[in-house]
Amino acid sequence: MAAIPVGAGAGALSLLASRLSHRSFGDEELRLLEAALSAAADVPAMLHARSSARRLLCESAAEAFPFPDLGTNLSIAHFFARAFVLAGDVESCLAIRYEALLLRQAYFSHDLHLQVSNEEWLIFANDSLHNGFYTIASKAYANALGRFHPGDPGYLDSTVSILKKEEINHISELQNLSKSLSALCSVHTQSAEYMKRKASGVNEKCDLHLEKAKLPGSSMFRLGIKTRNIQKLLRSQEKNLEEV
């Protein structure tokens, strides 16, 4: 369980941890989270409280899923998505939202109340794109495009058709942008890893040279004597050859 910060807000966060451990996920728990985050007296305390809250939420979310009932899973996902927003954890919020959307698309595609609308995929895709999660954004845009079918009622109507084509083109452009940014990030990551490995290799070579250069004094002294004796032997042999 995440460490509870000492001081203002600690009581609220401690109570929240207890309620989450008993699988209570509702508005009351969100109010406790807000109280814990807003009670900090200064910036360091606020950052510490937010960090503790994020750890608590991540641990609680990992324990909360999966639940046998799909509807309960969606309800829990909705709670944690809101909680992560309050704690400022955008990545975890998007991850929870994405899982919930996939769950609804897989099991509730024929339920008018739970099926994922095109607007929901677009909102999620835009949020992912704006926060730098380009690969997920590209997949979300693909899901949004998959909801446009030529056989839909009204698709062949001139006005509706033009509007849909414009929207399709716009979504396609955003998807291509997401793919390009994702590829660019991948290249940058690979380049950074290559430079890191290269720098590591250079350091190893430098260390090797330094090890050779930093011979103990006595070893260097013996090496100098040996070299000088070899040179004297060669000069002596040359002199003997000249006398022959």
Order of alpha helices (4+ residues) and beta strands (2+ residues): alpha-alpha-alpha-alpha-alpha-alpha-alpha-alpha-alpha
